[in-house]
Amino acid sequence: MPGLTRLLAKRPVSGVSLGCMSLSHGYGEKSSSEYSEKFLNKALDLGYTMLDTAAVYGHGHNESMLGKFISQRRNEFFLASKCGFGQKPDRQPSINGRPEYIRATCEASLKRLQTEHIDLYYLHRRDFNVPIEDSIGALADLQREGKIGAVGVSEISAADLHKAHAEHPISAIQSEYSLWTRNAEIEVLKASQNIGAAYVAFSPLGRGFLTNKLHDTSQMAEHDLRQTMPRFNADNYPANLSLLPAYVKLAQRQGCTPAQLALAWVLAQGANIIAIPGTKDLAHLEENIVANNLELDSDIMLKLNDLINQHTVHGARYSDRAEATVTTERFNPKD
C-alpha cells in the first residue's frame, strides 16, 4: 500500500512500520512457525518496509523467524535489530554493553537473520557499568566492517543521546511514544531532530490501550509484560478506561479506527518520526498500515492532546525495576 514514507538512515521506509516482538516475546506464547511465515510475508505484501527485531526477543527466536521465512525477500525491507539487553532465567533485566559482547551478539544475529548486513543496529539499553562511548565505539567498528549500516540507541535521555552522537553519528533513537506516553516531548524528541536522527516510536498504540480492544486486563496471558506495568493494574486501569469513550468518538469523527487515530497522531508529531506498532494479529496488521495514508483534522488533533496526556493518564509506564534500566526523561509529578 503506497503512502507516507520517512527517512531512516537516509533511506525511505514506511511511516507505519512493524515491530516484530509480539510474535516471540512479551505478550504471551510464541506464534507457530506456520503462522509467523504467513504473517511476515503478509506484512511485506501490505507495504511494511521496515521490520524491527532484537536479539532478546524470544532469546533469538524472533531473528531466527525473520531469517527463515523472509530472508529470500531481503531486498524488500529495511532491517533493524538490537543488542546489549537480555534476561536472566528469573526474568531480571540483564544489560551488557561491553564491546566484546556487542560484537558476539551481532555475529549471532547475522547468522540467525541469514544476512550479511543489518541496516540499523541499536544499543538496546545503556550499560551503566560501561561508558556509553565504548559501547557506541563497538557499533562503529561493526559499521566500518560492513556488518551493520547505521547505529542507533534506545530508551536513553537527550544527554546520553548527545554523548553517543559525539562518539559516532546516531541515525535513530527508539523509545516509547504515544498519546499516553509523552516522555519524548520533554527533551529527546527535539534532540533527535537537532542531530538529524529518526525517532522510532515503539508502543504507539499504548500497548493495546489505544485500540479500544483491551477492556479486561484479567484476560492477559500469564507472562504478558503488561502485568508488571502500573498503568494496567487494578488501581489505575479503570480510571484510564474512562478516557476511551470520548477517544472513540474522535475516531468516529475522523472516520477511522481508534488504532489508526493513535498511529496518525504519532506520525503528525514530527517529520522524523516512524511508528512501529507491534501485533501478531493479521487483521490488526492490515488495519494499522492504513494510518500511513491518514491525515488528521486540526480540531481533532487539539482535542486528542487535551484528552489523553501525562496529566490525564493514571500510573507510571514502567515498574521501578524496569525504569531503572532506562535514562529516558520522566515528568515531574507537579508538571
The 8 nearest C-alpha neighbors of each residue, nearest first, counted from 0:
[[1, 46, 45, 2, 288, 289, 44, 47],
 [2, 0, 46, 3, 292, 291, 13, 4],
 [1, 3, 292, 291, 4, 0, 13, 14],
 [2, 4, 291, 14, 13, 292, 5, 1],
 [5, 3, 13, 14, 12, 11, 2, 6],
 [4, 6, 11, 14, 12, 13, 7, 271],
 [7, 5, 11, 10, 9, 12, 8, 4],
 [6, 8, 10, 9, 197, 11, 5, 12],
 [7, 9, 170, 10, 149, 6, 171, 119],
 [10, 8, 7, 6, 11, 170, 5, 197],
 [9, 11, 6, 7, 8, 12, 5, 77],
 [10, 12, 6, 5, 4, 7, 9, 13],
 [13, 11, 4, 48, 5, 49, 6, 14],
 [12, 14, 4, 15, 48, 16, 47, 3],
 [15, 13, 4, 273, 3, 5, 16, 291],
 [16, 14, 274, 13, 291, 275, 288, 273],
 [15, 17, 275, 47, 49, 13, 14, 274],
 [18, 16, 275, 50, 276, 19, 277, 51],
 [17, 19, 277, 51, 275, 276, 20, 50],
 [18, 20, 52, 21, 51, 277, 17, 22],
 [21, 19, 22, 24, 23, 18, 56, 52],
 [22, 20, 24, 23, 278, 19, 279, 277],
 [21, 23, 30, 20, 279, 29, 19, 24],
 [24, 22, 29, 57, 21, 61, 20, 56],
 [23, 25, 57, 56, 21, 20, 26, 22],
 [24, 26, 224, 223, 27, 21, 222, 23],
 [27, 25, 223, 24, 21, 224, 220, 222],
 [26, 28, 220, 223, 222, 25, 29, 24],
 [27, 29, 30, 26, 23, 24, 220, 22],
 [28, 30, 23, 22, 31, 24, 27, 57],
 [29, 31, 22, 35, 34, 28, 23, 32],
 [32, 30, 34, 33, 35, 29, 36, 22],
 [31, 33, 35, 34, 36, 30, 64, 37],
 [34, 32, 36, 31, 35, 37, 30, 38],
 [33, 35, 37, 31, 36, 32, 38, 30],
 [36, 34, 38, 32, 37, 33, 39, 31],
 [35, 37, 33, 68, 34, 39, 38, 32],
 [36, 38, 34, 35, 40, 39, 41, 33],
 [39, 37, 35, 41, 36, 40, 34, 42],
 [40, 38, 42, 41, 36, 37, 35, 43],
 [39, 41, 43, 42, 37, 38, 36, 44],
 [42, 40, 44, 38, 39, 43, 37, 45],
 [43, 41, 39, 45, 40, 44, 47, 38],
 [42, 44, 40, 47, 46, 45, 41, 39],
 [43, 45, 41, 42, 46, 40, 47, 0],
 [46, 44, 42, 43, 0, 47, 41, 285],
 [47, 45, 0, 43, 44, 48, 42, 1],
 [46, 48, 16, 43, 42, 49, 13, 45],
 [47, 49, 76, 12, 13, 46, 77, 16],
 [50, 48, 77, 16, 76, 12, 47, 78],
 [51, 49, 17, 78, 18, 79, 77, 16],
 [52, 50, 79, 18, 19, 80, 17, 78],
 [51, 53, 80, 19, 79, 20, 62, 18],
 [54, 52, 81, 80, 55, 56, 82, 62],
 [53, 55, 59, 56, 82, 81, 58, 108],
 [54, 56, 58, 85, 53, 57, 59, 84],
 [57, 55, 58, 24, 53, 61, 54, 20],
 [56, 58, 60, 23, 24, 59, 61, 55],
 [59, 57, 55, 56, 60, 54, 85, 61],
 [60, 58, 54, 57, 62, 61, 56, 55],
 [61, 59, 57, 63, 62, 58, 64, 23],
 [62, 60, 64, 63, 59, 56, 23, 57],
 [61, 63, 65, 112, 64, 59, 60, 111],
 [62, 64, 111, 66, 60, 61, 65, 112],
 [65, 63, 67, 61, 66, 62, 68, 60],
 [66, 64, 62, 68, 63, 67, 69, 112],
 [65, 67, 112, 113, 70, 63, 64, 68],
 [66, 68, 64, 65, 63, 69, 70, 112],
 [67, 69, 36, 65, 66, 64, 70, 39],
 [70, 68, 72, 71, 65, 66, 67, 73],
 [71, 69, 66, 73, 72, 68, 67, 113],
 [70, 72, 69, 73, 68, 74, 66, 67],
 [73, 71, 69, 70, 74, 75, 76, 43],
 [72, 74, 70, 75, 71, 76, 69, 114],
 [73, 75, 72, 76, 77, 71, 70, 78],
 [76, 74, 73, 72, 48, 77, 43, 49],
 [77, 75, 48, 49, 74, 73, 78, 50],
 [76, 78, 49, 48, 118, 50, 79, 75],
 [79, 77, 118, 50, 117, 49, 76, 51],
 [80, 78, 119, 51, 120, 118, 52, 50],
 [81, 79, 53, 52, 120, 51, 121, 119],
 [82, 80, 121, 53, 120, 123, 122, 54],
 [83, 81, 122, 123, 84, 54, 101, 121],
 [82, 84, 95, 96, 123, 94, 122, 101],
 [85, 83, 94, 123, 82, 124, 93, 95],
 [86, 84, 93, 55, 94, 92, 83, 87],
 [87, 85, 92, 93, 90, 91, 88, 84],
 [86, 88, 90, 89, 91, 93, 92, 85],
 [87, 89, 90, 86, 91, 92, 93, 85],
 [88, 90, 87, 91, 86, 92, 93, 85],
 [91, 89, 87, 86, 88, 92, 93, 85],
 [90, 92, 87, 89, 86, 93, 88, 320],
 [93, 91, 86, 85, 94, 90, 87, 84],
 [94, 92, 86, 85, 84, 87, 91, 95],
 [93, 95, 84, 83, 126, 85, 92, 96],
 [94, 96, 83, 97, 126, 84, 93, 100],
 [95, 97, 126, 83, 134, 129, 98, 101],
 [96, 98, 100, 99, 95, 134, 101, 129],
 [99, 97, 137, 101, 100, 134, 102, 96],
 [98, 100, 102, 101, 97, 103, 137, 96],
 [101, 99, 103, 97, 102, 98, 104, 96],
 [102, 100, 98, 104, 99, 103, 105, 83],
 [103, 101, 105, 99, 100, 104, 98, 106],
 [102, 104, 100, 106, 105, 101, 99, 107],
 [105, 103, 101, 107, 102, 106, 100, 108],
 [104, 106, 108, 102, 107, 103, 109, 101],
 [107, 105, 103, 109, 108, 104, 102, 110],
 [108, 106, 104, 110, 105, 109, 103, 111],
 [109, 107, 105, 111, 110, 106, 112, 104],
 [108, 110, 112, 106, 107, 114, 111, 113],
 [109, 111, 113, 107, 108, 112, 106, 114],
 [112, 110, 63, 108, 113, 109, 62, 66],
 [66, 111, 113, 109, 62, 114, 110, 63],
 [114, 112, 66, 110, 111, 109, 70, 115],
 [113, 115, 112, 109, 116, 110, 70, 117],
 [116, 114, 109, 146, 113, 117, 110, 145],
 [115, 117, 146, 147, 114, 118, 145, 109],
 [118, 116, 147, 119, 78, 148, 79, 146],
 [117, 119, 148, 78, 147, 79, 149, 77],
 [120, 118, 79, 149, 148, 117, 150, 147],
 [121, 119, 80, 81, 150, 79, 151, 149],
 [122, 120, 151, 81, 152, 123, 150, 82],
 [121, 123, 152, 82, 124, 81, 83, 153],
 [124, 122, 153, 81, 82, 121, 83, 84],
 [125, 123, 122, 153, 84, 83, 126, 154],
 [124, 126, 127, 96, 131, 122, 123, 325],
 [127, 125, 96, 128, 129, 95, 94, 124],
 [126, 128, 129, 125, 130, 131, 96, 94],
 [129, 127, 126, 130, 96, 95, 97, 125],
 [128, 130, 126, 127, 131, 96, 97, 133],
 [131, 129, 132, 133, 128, 134, 127, 126],
 [130, 132, 134, 133, 129, 135, 163, 125],
 [131, 133, 135, 130, 134, 166, 136, 163],
 [134, 132, 136, 131, 130, 135, 137, 98],
 [133, 135, 131, 137, 136, 96, 132, 98],
 [136, 134, 138, 132, 137, 133, 131, 139],
 [135, 137, 139, 133, 134, 138, 132, 140],
 [138, 136, 98, 140, 134, 135, 139, 133],
 [137, 139, 135, 141, 140, 136, 142, 150],
 [138, 140, 136, 142, 137, 141, 135, 143],
 [141, 139, 137, 143, 138, 142, 136, 144],
 [142, 140, 138, 144, 139, 146, 143, 147],
 [141, 143, 147, 139, 145, 144, 140, 148],
 [142, 144, 140, 145, 141, 139, 146, 147],
 [143, 145, 141, 142, 146, 140, 147, 139],
 [146, 144, 142, 143, 147, 141, 148, 116],
 [147, 145, 116, 141, 144, 142, 115, 117],
 [148, 146, 117, 142, 116, 145, 118, 141],
 [147, 149, 118, 119, 142, 117, 145, 146],
 [150, 148, 119, 147, 118, 170, 120, 8],
 [151, 149, 120, 169, 119, 170, 121, 138],
 [150, 152, 121, 171, 169, 172, 170, 120],
 [153, 151, 122, 121, 172, 123, 173, 171],
 [152, 154, 173, 123, 172, 174, 155, 124],
 [155, 153, 174, 327, 325, 173, 326, 124],
 [156, 154, 327, 326, 153, 325, 159, 160],
 [155, 157, 327, 326, 159, 158, 328, 160],
 [156, 158, 187, 160, 159, 190, 186, 161],
 [159, 157, 161, 156, 160, 162, 155, 187],
 [160, 158, 162, 156, 161, 157, 155, 163],
 [159, 161, 157, 163, 158, 162, 164, 156],
 [160, 162, 164, 158, 159, 163, 165, 157],
 [163, 161, 159, 165, 160, 164, 158, 166],
 [162, 164, 160, 166, 161, 165, 132, 159],
 [163, 165, 168, 161, 167, 169, 166, 162],
 [164, 166, 162, 163, 167, 161, 168, 132],
 [167, 165, 163, 164, 132, 162, 135, 136],
 [166, 168, 164, 165, 169, 163, 139, 135],
 [169, 167, 164, 170, 165, 166, 150, 163],
 [168, 170, 164, 150, 151, 171, 167, 196],
 [169, 171, 196, 8, 151, 150, 149, 197],
 [172, 170, 197, 151, 196, 198, 169, 173],
 [171, 173, 152, 198, 153, 151, 199, 197],
 [172, 174, 199, 153, 198, 200, 154, 152],
 [175, 173, 154, 200, 153, 201, 176, 199],
 [174, 176, 201, 200, 202, 180, 177, 203],
 [177, 175, 200, 180, 203, 181, 201, 174],
 [178, 176, 203, 180, 179, 265, 205, 181],
 [177, 179, 180, 307, 308, 181, 261, 176],
 [178, 180, 308, 177, 307, 181, 312, 205],
 [181, 179, 177, 176, 178, 182, 175, 309],
 [180, 182, 183, 184, 176, 179, 177, 309],
 [183, 181, 184, 185, 180, 329, 328, 330],
 [184, 182, 188, 187, 181, 185, 186, 176],
 [183, 185, 182, 181, 186, 188, 187, 189],
 [184, 186, 183, 182, 187, 328, 330, 188],
 [187, 185, 184, 189, 188, 157, 183, 190],
 [186, 188, 157, 190, 183, 189, 191, 156],
 [189, 187, 183, 191, 190, 184, 186, 192],
 [188, 190, 192, 187, 191, 186, 193, 184],
 [191, 189, 187, 193, 192, 188, 157, 186],
 [192, 190, 196, 188, 189, 193, 194, 187],
 [191, 193, 195, 189, 190, 194, 196, 188],
 [192, 194, 190, 191, 195, 189, 196, 188],
 [195, 193, 191, 192, 196, 190, 164, 169],
 [196, 194, 192, 193, 191, 197, 170, 271],
 [197, 195, 170, 171, 191, 194, 192, 169],
 [198, 196, 171, 271, 7, 272, 199, 170],
 [197, 199, 272, 172, 171, 173, 271, 200],
 [200, 198, 173, 273, 272, 274, 172, 197],
 [201, 199, 274, 176, 175, 174, 173, 273],
 [200, 202, 175, 275, 203, 174, 176, 276],
 [201, 203, 204, 206, 205, 175, 276, 176],
 [204, 202, 177, 201, 205, 176, 276, 200],
 [205, 203, 209, 202, 206, 207, 261, 258],
 [204, 206, 208, 207, 202, 203, 209, 177],
 [207, 205, 202, 204, 208, 203, 209, 225],
 [206, 208, 205, 210, 204, 209, 213, 212],
 [207, 209, 205, 210, 206, 213, 211, 204],
 [210, 208, 204, 211, 205, 207, 258, 257],
 [209, 211, 258, 257, 212, 207, 208, 204],
 [212, 210, 209, 213, 208, 257, 243, 214],
 [213, 211, 210, 214, 207, 208, 209, 215],
 [214, 212, 215, 211, 208, 207, 216, 210],
 [213, 215, 212, 216, 240, 211, 208, 237],
 [216, 214, 217, 213, 218, 219, 212, 236],
 [215, 217, 218, 219, 214, 213, 231, 232],
 [218, 216, 215, 219, 220, 214, 226, 233],
 [217, 219, 216, 215, 220, 213, 221, 214],
 [220, 218, 216, 217, 223, 221, 226, 215],
 [219, 221, 223, 27, 222, 218, 26, 28],
 [222, 220, 223, 219, 27, 226, 224, 26],
 [223, 221, 220, 27, 224, 26, 25, 226],
 [222, 224, 26, 220, 27, 225, 25, 221],
 [223, 225, 226, 25, 227, 222, 26, 228],
 [226, 224, 228, 227, 223, 231, 26, 206],
 [225, 227, 224, 228, 223, 231, 232, 222],
 [228, 226, 225, 224, 318, 229, 317, 231],
 [227, 229, 225, 317, 318, 230, 226, 231],
 [230, 228, 314, 232, 231, 315, 318, 316],
 [231, 229, 314, 235, 228, 232, 236, 315],
 [230, 232, 236, 229, 228, 235, 225, 233],
 [233, 231, 229, 234, 235, 236, 230, 228],
 [234, 232, 235, 236, 231, 237, 216, 230],
 [233, 235, 232, 236, 237, 238, 231, 230],
 [236, 234, 313, 230, 238, 232, 237, 233],
 [235, 237, 231, 239, 238, 232, 230, 233],
 [238, 236, 240, 239, 235, 241, 233, 234],
 [239, 237, 241, 236, 240, 235, 313, 242],
 [238, 240, 236, 241, 237, 242, 312, 313],
 [241, 239, 237, 242, 238, 243, 236, 214],
 [240, 242, 239, 238, 243, 237, 244, 245],
 [243, 241, 240, 239, 244, 245, 246, 307],
 [242, 244, 246, 240, 245, 241, 247, 211],
 [245, 243, 247, 246, 242, 248, 241, 240],
 [246, 244, 248, 247, 243, 242, 249, 306],
 [245, 247, 243, 249, 248, 244, 242, 250],
 [246, 248, 250, 244, 249, 245, 243, 257],
 [247, 249, 251, 245, 246, 250, 252, 244],
 [250, 248, 252, 246, 251, 247, 253, 245],
 [251, 249, 253, 247, 257, 255, 248, 252],
 [250, 252, 254, 248, 249, 253, 255, 247],
 [253, 251, 249, 250, 254, 248, 255, 299],
 [252, 254, 250, 251, 255, 249, 295, 296],
 [255, 253, 251, 252, 250, 256, 249, 260],
 [256, 254, 250, 253, 251, 259, 260, 257],
 [255, 257, 259, 258, 250, 260, 254, 251],
 [258, 256, 260, 210, 250, 259, 247, 209],
 [259, 257, 210, 261, 260, 256, 209, 262],
 [260, 258, 290, 262, 256, 261, 257, 287],
 [259, 261, 257, 263, 258, 262, 250, 264],
 [262, 260, 264, 258, 259, 263, 204, 257],
 [263, 261, 259, 265, 264, 260, 290, 203],
 [262, 264, 266, 260, 265, 290, 261, 259],
 [263, 265, 267, 261, 262, 266, 260, 268],
 [266, 264, 262, 267, 263, 268, 177, 261],
 [265, 267, 263, 268, 264, 272, 262, 269],
 [266, 268, 264, 265, 269, 263, 270, 294],
 [269, 267, 266, 265, 264, 270, 272, 271],
 [270, 268, 271, 272, 267, 266, 265, 192],
 [269, 271, 272, 268, 5, 267, 266, 273],
 [270, 272, 197, 269, 198, 5, 273, 192],
 [273, 271, 198, 269, 270, 199, 266, 197],
 [272, 274, 199, 14, 200, 15, 198, 266],
 [275, 273, 200, 15, 199, 16, 276, 14],
 [276, 274, 17, 16, 18, 201, 15, 200],
 [277, 275, 18, 17, 202, 203, 274, 201],
 [276, 278, 18, 19, 21, 17, 275, 20],
 [277, 279, 280, 21, 276, 284, 283, 19],
 [278, 280, 22, 21, 281, 277, 38, 284],
 [279, 281, 283, 282, 278, 284, 38, 285],
 [282, 280, 284, 283, 285, 279, 38, 278],
 [281, 283, 285, 284, 280, 286, 287, 279],
 [282, 284, 286, 280, 285, 281, 287, 278],
 [285, 283, 281, 282, 287, 286, 280, 278],
 [284, 286, 282, 283, 287, 288, 281, 289],
 [287, 285, 283, 284, 289, 288, 282, 259],
 [286, 288, 289, 284, 285, 290, 259, 283],
 [287, 289, 290, 291, 286, 285, 15, 284],
 [290, 288, 291, 287, 286, 292, 259, 293],
 [291, 289, 293, 259, 292, 288, 263, 287],
 [290, 292, 289, 3, 2, 288, 15, 293],
 [293, 291, 290, 2, 289, 3, 294, 1],
 [294, 292, 290, 291, 263, 295, 289, 259],
 [295, 293, 263, 296, 292, 267, 290, 264],
 [294, 296, 297, 293, 300, 299, 263, 253],
 [295, 297, 299, 298, 300, 294, 253, 301],
 [296, 298, 300, 299, 295, 301, 302, 294],
 [299, 297, 301, 300, 296, 302, 295, 303],
 [298, 300, 302, 296, 301, 297, 303, 249],
 [299, 301, 297, 303, 298, 302, 304, 296],
 [302, 300, 298, 304, 299, 303, 305, 297],
 [301, 303, 299, 305, 304, 300, 306, 298],
 [304, 302, 306, 300, 305, 301, 299, 307],
 [303, 305, 301, 302, 306, 307, 300, 308],
 [304, 306, 302, 303, 307, 301, 308, 311],
 [305, 307, 303, 304, 302, 308, 311, 242],
 [308, 306, 311, 179, 178, 304, 305, 303],
 [309, 307, 179, 310, 311, 178, 312, 304],
 [308, 310, 312, 311, 181, 179, 180, 307],
 [311, 309, 308, 312, 307, 313, 334, 332],
 [310, 312, 308, 309, 307, 313, 306, 239],
 [313, 311, 309, 310, 239, 308, 179, 307],
 [314, 312, 235, 230, 239, 311, 238, 315],
 [313, 315, 230, 229, 235, 316, 312, 231],
 [316, 314, 229, 317, 230, 313, 318, 228],
 [315, 317, 228, 230, 229, 314, 318, 180],
 [318, 316, 228, 315, 322, 321, 319, 229],
 [317, 319, 321, 320, 228, 322, 227, 229],
 [318, 320, 322, 321, 323, 317, 315, 324],
 [321, 319, 323, 318, 322, 324, 317, 92],
 [320, 322, 318, 323, 324, 319, 317, 325],
 [321, 323, 319, 324, 320, 317, 325, 318],
 [322, 324, 321, 320, 325, 319, 326, 318],
 [325, 323, 322, 321, 124, 326, 320, 125],
 [326, 324, 154, 327, 323, 322, 155, 124],
 [325, 327, 155, 156, 328, 154, 324, 323],
 [326, 328, 156, 155, 154, 325, 329, 182],
 [329, 327, 156, 182, 326, 185, 330, 186],
 [330, 328, 182, 331, 327, 185, 326, 332],
 [331, 329, 332, 334, 182, 328, 185, 309],
 [330, 332, 334, 333, 329, 328, 309, 185],
 [333, 331, 334, 330, 310, 329, 309, 315],
 [332, 334, 331, 330, 310, 309, 329, 311],
 [333, 331, 332, 330, 310, 309, 329, 185]]
